[in-house]
Amino acid sequence: MDGPKYIRALYNGINSADDGFESAVNFFTDFPNDNSGNPFYWPYSIVYYLLTAGDCIDIVGIDHYPGTWSMESYNSWYQLDMLFNITDYYGKKAAVME
């Protein structure tokens, strides 16, 4: 996965000109969990990014909108609880973003 390397390169480029910014990454949450450690299942991806480039990441967002194309009910926000658990553990901010 080149994603964390890319995030680090972007961070370093921006930071060389302006160190007063916050960086954000966004994860698509609707990959299925097949319970096999699928690396594309979003919580695993977030943890991987935070372990490999976490010092360059301030905000972790998820792309999830219950009741729309995700085919889940309007009150299905368990993904947000999962995100809060991860971001709280790693000391990051959480967001819902596109």
ROSE-4610 file (N, C-alpha, C; in Angstrom, 1 decimal, always signed):
// ROSE-4610
residu = [M/M/M/D/D/D/G/G/G/P/P/P/K/K/K/Y/Y/Y/I/I/I/R/R/R/A/A/A/L/L/L/Y/Y/Y/N/N/N/G/G/G/I/I/I/N/N/N/S/S/S/A/A/A/D/D/D/D/D/D/G/G/G/F/F/F/E/E/E/S/S/S/A/A/A/V/V/V/N/N/N/F/F/F/F/F/F/T/T/T/D/D/D/F/F/F/P/P/P/N/N/N/D/D/D/N/N/N/S/S/S/G/G/G/N/N/N/P/P/P/F/F/F/Y/Y/Y/W/W/W/P/P/P/Y/Y/Y/S/S/S/I/I/I/V/V/V/Y/Y/Y/Y/Y/Y/L/L/L/L/L/L/T/T/T/A/A/A/G/G/G/D/D/D/C/C/C/I/I/I/D/D/D/I/I/I/V/V/V/G/G/G/I/I/I/D/D/D/H/H/H/Y/Y/Y/P/P/P/G/G/G/T/T/T/W/W/W/S/S/S/M/M/M/E/E/E/S/S/S/Y/Y/Y/N/N/N/S/S/S/W/W/W/Y/Y/Y/Q/Q/Q/L/L/L/D/D/D/M/M/M/L/L/L/F/F/F/N/N/N/I/I/I/T/T/T/D/D/D/Y/Y/Y/Y/Y/Y/G/G/G/K/K/K/K/K/K/A/A/A/A/A/A/V/V/V/M/M/M/E/E/E]
num = [1/1/1/2/2/2/3/3/3/4/4/4/5/5/5/6/6/6/7/7/7/8/8/8/9/9/9/10/10/10/11/11/11/12/12/12/13/13/13/14/14/14/15/15/15/16/16/16/17/17/17/18/18/18/19/19/19/20/20/20/21/21/21/22/22/22/23/23/23/24/24/24/25/25/25/26/26/26/27/27/27/28/28/28/29/29/29/30/30/30/31/31/31/32/32/32/33/33/33/34/34/34/35/35/35/36/36/36/37/37/37/38/38/38/39/39/39/40/40/40/41/41/41/42/42/42/43/43/43/44/44/44/45/45/45/46/46/46/47/47/47/48/48/48/49/49/49/50/50/50/51/51/51/52/52/52/53/53/53/54/54/54/55/55/55/56/56/56/57/57/57/58/58/58/59/59/59/60/60/60/61/61/61/62/62/62/63/63/63/64/64/64/65/65/65/66/66/66/67/67/67/68/68/68/69/69/69/70/70/70/71/71/71/72/72/72/73/73/73/74/74/74/75/75/75/76/76/76/77/77/77/78/78/78/79/79/79/80/80/80/81/81/81/82/82/82/83/83/83/84/84/84/85/85/85/86/86/86/87/87/87/88/88/88/89/89/89/90/90/90/91/91/91/92/92/92/93/93/93/94/94/94/95/95/95/96/96/96/97/97/97/98/98/98]
x = [+0.8/+0.0/+0.9/+0.8/+1.6/+0.9/-0.3/-1.0/-0.3/+0.2/+0.9/+2.2/+2.9/+4.1/+3.6/+2.5/+1.9/+1.5/+0.9/+0.5/+1.7/+2.7/+3.9/+4.6/+4.6/+5.2/+4.4/+3.1/+2.3/+2.5/+2.5/+2.7/+4.1/+5.1/+6.5/+6.5/+5.9/+5.8/+5.1/+4.0/+3.2/+3.9/+4.4/+5.0/+6.3/+7.0/+8.2/+7.8/+6.6/+6.2/+5.3/+4.6/+3.6/+3.4/+3.8/+3.7/+2.4/+1.5/+0.3/-0.9/-0.9/-2.0/-2.3/-3.5/-3.8/-4.1/-3.6/-3.8/-4.9/-5.6/-6.8/-6.7/-7.1/-7.3/-8.7/-9.2/-10.6/-10.7/-11.6/-11.7/-13.1/-13.3/-14.6/-14.9/-16.1/-16.4/-17.3/-17.6/-18.6/-18.0/-16.7/-16.1/-16.6/-16.9/-17.5/-16.4/-16.8/-16.0/-16.1/-15.1/-15.2/-14.6/-14.2/-13.7/-12.4/-11.7/-10.5/-9.2/-9.4/-8.3/-8.1/-9.2/-9.2/-8.6/-7.4/-6.8/-7.6/-8.6/-9.4/-10.6/-10.8/-11.8/-11.3/-12.1/-11.6/-11.0/-11.4/-10.7/-9.3/-9.0/-7.6/-6.8/-7.4/-6.7/-6.3/-7.3/-7.0/-5.9/-5.9/-4.9/-3.5/-3.5/-2.3/-1.7/-2.6/-2.1/-1.6/-2.3/-1.8/-0.5/-0.3/+0.9/+2.1/+1.8/+2.9/+3.1/+2.1/+2.2/+1.4/+1.1/+0.3/+0.8/+2.1/+2.6/+2.3/+1.9/+1.5/+0.0/-0.8/-2.2/-2.8/-3.6/-4.3/-5.8/-6.4/-7.9/-8.1/-9.0/-9.3/-10.8/-11.2/-12.6/-13.0/-14.4/-15.0/-16.0/-16.2/-17.1/-18.3/-19.2/-20.4/-21.6/-22.7/-23.9/-25.1/-25.5/-26.6/-27.8/-28.6/-29.8/-29.7/-28.5/-28.2/-27.7/-26.7/-26.2/-25.6/-25.3/-24.8/-25.8/-27.1/-28.2/-28.4/-28.0/-28.2/-29.3/-29.9/-31.0/-30.3/-31.2/-30.7/-30.1/-30.3/-29.8/-28.6/-28.0/-26.9/-25.6/-25.1/-23.9/-22.9/-23.0/-22.0/-20.6/-20.4/-19.1/-18.5/-19.3/-18.8/-18.3/-19.0/-18.5/-17.1/-17.0/-15.7/-14.6/-14.9/-14.0/-13.5/-14.5/-14.1/-13.2/-13.5/-12.6/-11.2/-11.0/-9.7/-9.0/-9.7/-9.1/-8.8/-9.7/-9.4/-8.1/-8.0/-6.8/-5.5/-5.6/-4.4/-4.2/-5.2/-5.1/-5.4/-6.3/-6.6/-8.0/-8.3/-9.7/-10.4/-11.7/-12.6/-13.5/-13.9/-14.8/-15.6/-16.7/-17.4/-17.2/-16.6/-16.3/-16.3/-16.3/-16.4/-15.0]
y = [-1.2/+0.0/+1.2/+2.0/+3.3/+4.4/+4.3/+5.4/+6.2/+5.5/+6.3/+7.0/+6.4/+7.1/+8.3/+8.3/+9.4/+10.5/+10.1/+11.1/+11.8/+11.0/+11.6/+12.6/+12.2/+13.1/+14.4/+14.3/+15.5/+16.3/+15.7/+16.4/+17.2/+16.5/+17.1/+18.3/+18.1/+19.2/+20.4/+20.2/+21.4/+21.9/+21.1/+21.5/+22.4/+22.1/+22.9/+24.4/+24.6/+26.0/+26.6/+25.8/+26.3/+25.2/+25.4/+24.4/+24.6/+25.5/+25.8/+25.2/+24.0/+23.3/+22.0/+21.5/+20.1/+19.2/+18.0/+17.1/+16.1/+15.7/+14.8/+13.6/+12.5/+11.3/+10.9/+10.3/+9.9/+8.5/+7.7/+6.3/+5.9/+5.2/+4.7/+3.5/+3.6/+2.6/+1.4/+1.3/+0.3/-0.9/-1.1/-2.4/-3.5/-4.6/-5.6/-6.2/-6.5/-7.2/-8.7/-9.3/-10.8/-11.5/-10.8/-11.4/-12.2/-11.9/-12.6/-11.7/-10.5/-9.6/-8.8/-8.8/-8.1/-6.7/-6.4/-5.1/-3.9/-4.2/-3.1/-2.8/-3.6/-3.3/-2.0/-1.0/+0.3/+0.5/-0.2/+0.0/-0.5/-1.6/-2.0/-1.0/-0.4/+0.6/+1.8/+2.2/+3.4/+3.1/+2.0/+1.7/+1.5/+0.9/+0.8/+2.2/+3.1/+4.5/+5.2/+5.0/+5.7/+5.1/+3.8/+3.2/+3.6/+3.8/+4.1/+5.6/+6.4/+7.8/+8.7/+8.1/+8.8/+10.2/+10.4/+11.7/+12.8/+12.4/+13.3/+13.5/+12.8/+12.8/+13.4/+14.4/+15.1/+14.7/+14.5/+14.2/+13.0/+12.1/+10.8/+10.9/+10.9/+11.0/+9.7/+9.5/+8.3/+8.9/+8.2/+8.5/+7.5/+8.0/+7.1/+8.0/+7.7/+8.4/+7.5/+7.1/+6.2/+6.7/+5.7/+6.0/+6.5/+6.6/+7.0/+5.8/+5.9/+4.8/+3.7/+3.9/+2.8/+1.7/+2.0/+1.0/+0.7/+1.5/+1.2/+2.2/+2.0/+2.9/+4.2/+5.2/+6.6/+6.6/+5.7/+5.7/+4.8/+4.3/+3.3/+4.1/+4.4/+5.1/+4.3/+3.0/+2.2/+2.4/+2.8/+3.1/+4.3/+5.3/+6.4/+6.0/+5.1/+4.6/+3.9/+3.2/+2.5/+3.5/+4.5/+5.6/+6.3/+6.7/+7.3/+6.5/+5.2/+4.3/+4.3/+4.3/+4.4/+5.7/+6.8/+8.1/+8.5/+8.1/+8.4/+7.7/+6.4/+5.6/+6.3/+6.8/+7.3/+8.9/+9.5/+10.9/+11.8/+11.4/+12.1/+12.6/+13.6/+14.1/+13.2/+13.1/+12.3/+13.2/+12.8/+13.5/+12.6/+13.1/+12.5/+13.4/+12.9/+13.8/+13.0/+13.7/+13.1/+13.2]
z = [+0.0/+0.0/+0.0/-1.0/-1.1/-0.5/+0.0/+0.6/+1.6/+2.7/+3.7/+3.2/+2.2/+1.7/+0.9/+0.2/-0.5/+0.5/+1.6/+2.6/+3.2/+3.5/+4.0/+3.0/+1.8/+0.7/+0.6/+0.6/+0.6/+1.8/+3.0/+4.2/+4.2/+3.8/+3.8/+2.8/+1.6/+0.7/+1.2/+1.8/+2.3/+3.5/+4.4/+5.6/+5.4/+4.2/+3.9/+3.6/+3.2/+2.9/+4.0/+4.8/+5.8/+6.8/+8.1/+9.1/+9.9/+9.5/+10.3/+9.7/+9.3/+8.6/+9.4/+9.1/+9.6/+8.4/+8.5/+7.4/+7.7/+6.6/+6.8/+5.8/+6.2/+5.3/+5.4/+4.3/+4.3/+3.8/+4.5/+4.2/+3.8/+2.7/+2.3/+3.2/+3.8/+4.9/+4.4/+3.2/+2.8/+2.1/+2.2/+1.8/+2.8/+2.3/+3.3/+4.2/+5.4/+6.4/+6.2/+5.7/+5.5/+6.6/+7.7/+8.9/+8.7/+7.6/+7.3/+7.4/+8.0/+8.0/+6.7/+5.9/+4.6/+4.8/+4.1/+4.3/+3.8/+3.0/+2.4/+3.3/+4.4/+5.3/+6.1/+6.1/+6.5/+7.8/+8.9/+10.2/+10.1/+9.4/+9.3/+8.5/+7.5/+6.7/+7.5/+8.3/+9.2/+10.1/+10.8/+11.7/+11.0/+9.8/+9.1/+8.7/+8.3/+8.0/+9.2/+10.4/+11.6/+12.1/+11.9/+12.4/+11.5/+10.2/+9.3/+8.9/+9.1/+8.8/+9.8/+10.9/+11.9/+12.3/+12.3/+12.7/+11.7/+10.5/+9.4/+9.3/+10.1/+10.0/+11.2/+11.0/+12.2/+12.3/+11.1/+11.1/+10.2/+10.8/+10.0/+9.8/+8.5/+8.1/+7.5/+7.6/+6.9/+5.9/+4.8/+3.8/+3.9/+4.7/+5.0/+5.3/+4.5/+4.6/+4.7/+5.9/+6.1/+5.4/+4.8/+4.2/+2.7/+2.3/+0.9/+0.1/-0.7/-1.5/-0.7/+0.6/+1.5/+1.7/+1.4/+1.6/+3.1/+4.0/+5.4/+5.9/+7.0/+7.5/+7.9/+8.0/+8.3/+9.7/+10.6/+11.9/+12.1/+11.0/+11.1/+11.1/+12.4/+12.5/+13.3/+13.4/+14.1/+13.6/+12.3/+11.7/+12.4/+12.8/+13.5/+14.9/+15.6/+16.9/+16.7/+15.6/+15.4/+15.1/+14.3/+14.0/+15.3/+16.2/+17.4/+18.3/+18.3/+19.1/+18.6/+17.3/+16.7/+16.9/+16.5/+16.6/+18.1/+19.0/+20.4/+20.9/+20.5/+20.9/+20.3/+19.1/+18.5/+18.7/+19.4/+19.6/+18.4/+17.5/+16.3/+16.4/+15.5/+15.3/+14.3/+14.6/+13.7/+12.9/+11.7/+10.8/+9.9/+9.4/+8.3/+7.2/+6.1/+5.0/+3.7/+2.6/+1.3/+0.7]
